[in-house]
Amino acid sequence: MLAAGIDVLLCDATVVLLRPVVAELAAIPADLLVQRDAWPEDPVRKVGVAANAGFYYAHGTAAVSEFVLSAVRRGLIEFYLRWNNIGDQYGLSFVMADAKMDAKADGGAGGAGGGRRGWRGRSSPTANETTLATFHPSGSHCKQRGNCLRLGWLPYDRFPRTGSWDGLQPSAAIYHLTHGCMQEAAPCSVPGSRPFRGHRQRQDRYEKVDFDDMRPEL
């Protein structure tokens, strides 16, 4: 769809849209916008924040399509390294962590302006701002051509992934909360949520464990 020029809002089945968001997302000057997350750990160590692959908005261009494909390829590598079935989040988080966040006047990372030369910004999983970044792959001449991809992490208070719903509900545009369990720190669980069942090495076992168990849970 992206390669065909169609803008895409991708949502997990568990995303509940509380109010219209497409016009808001389309107005942000970025080619790809993602919900913030706190894992995988390596991208968080690098730039302070990861990308949740269960909610993102992408403009339909060939360059964005290729970027998403690069995230898929990286996710497959991470899958075989970890035997983890969440390759999309690993891939998207790792490739986005290679972008350079914009510098703000106060030395942080965030919305407007182009970053200082050689400066790599940081953000956090709970920053209440749209943090923008420029994706400039090694060997690319996109800066000279003026067509580098612009990436963004959405405001936590508008698009939260973890936290207290009582405090987030007044500002949130979506409901997509999960308990704050780092994938690498699993297994862990909270009442009312199914516990993480480990990395899946065989699809038939994955289906047997997950889907059979989901019926009584639902």
Disulfide bonds with the S-S distance in Angstrom:
Cys142-Cys148 1.86
Cys181-Cys188 1.74
